[in-house]
Amino acid sequence: MQFGPNGDPAVRFQAHKDADYSDSDFQDGRLSIDIALEGDYNERFTIDSAGLVTASVAFLSPLLTISGLSTLEQTTVTSPTYPPLLNTRTTTSVSDGSRGAQRLEFRTTQDMTDGFGPVLYFAGTDDTAGPFDFAGVGGVRDGADNTGKLIFRLVESGTYQAPTFEHTKTGTRLSAGARIGGSTNNATISQTGDLVFKGSGGMVFGHMYTNATIATTLTTQNIWYALDGDTAWTTGQVHNCTFTDPAITVLEPGMYEISWSLSTDFSATPGSKQNIEYGIMIGGAIQNEGRALRTLANSTDTGNACGMAILDLADNAVVSLGARNLTSGGKVLHVEEGNMTVKQIGGT
């Protein structure tokens, strides 16, 4: 303890009495304050219910402790300078991650149950009223006395709402209305796990189609040809991908579900039955997955085929459709109706 020039103490400890004062205002009738000295020892100052101060040297490690139960007033730190209260822990180690600079502890005389624990509240006061609580973050019991979870709570019209965020040993839970994104474009996750998109929010998807005849010459037997022909495909709905006839380019890597359907025939009578195989092309290369085989008998025989595959695509992968004639070459295949949809279902 330091003293001023007149011998007065720089720090004064005094018990105050008011109309509501009683000996029960102090735990065991006393309030203890431990203050570190410059040496290896600390001084303990004990204020009893009569306001008398006694001192004793008691500790080997520096500390500051204020203990006791008082209903007279709260401990308050007020300052116009940031930060009003600063806690600094010094250590010689840079890897001691199990230790913190501050600890909040909530005690009860009962057996604690789930949800019991300290919450740090955030509040504000203006020139007319306050303080008003805005939100809180806390660590509470979850399933056992030595197991907890992290919670975030918001205030609405002066009432604390159920936790909007909980991080537990089994994962993270977002309550109903939890939103990722802005107010216009976002994804909302409900408490039951429903995912709802708003505005331009959404996963990667793309669609292209044709309702007009696309003619493609299958020049050589058993050779794959892109179904691009003389008439353009049309772009459907796309999100985080682009359409350039006759393909869709995905802009994000990942696992994609690709589905397609085609209605095809020949421009002229082929002379005999033709076996046509259809499939998915990535960057112009045919894939083993998602193929279909259809036999076309003559020029009036319109055959339908469809397929689906899940493929691991890189960013900027170009997805299109192709066909080959397993029977002969030189035939002109007409795509009368066609659709292809690309949608991301997972990461790569």
Secondary structure, 3 states (H helix, E strand, C coil): CCECCCCCECCCCCCCCCCCCCHHHCHHHEEEEEEECCCCCEEEEEEECCCCEEEEEEECCCCEEEECCCCCCCCCCCCCCCCCCCCCCCCCCCCCCCCCCCCCCCCCCCCCCCCCCCEEEEEECCCCCCCEEEEEEEEEEEEECCEEEEEEEEEECCEECCCCEEEECCEEEECCCEEEECCCCEEEECCCCCEEEECCCCCCEEEEEECCCEEEEECCCCCCEECCCCCCCEEEEEECEEEECCEEEECCCEEEEEEEEEEEEECCCCCCCEEEEEEEEECCEECCCCCEEEEECCCCCCEEEEEEEEEEECCCCEEEEEEEECCCCCEEEEEEEEEEEEEEEECC
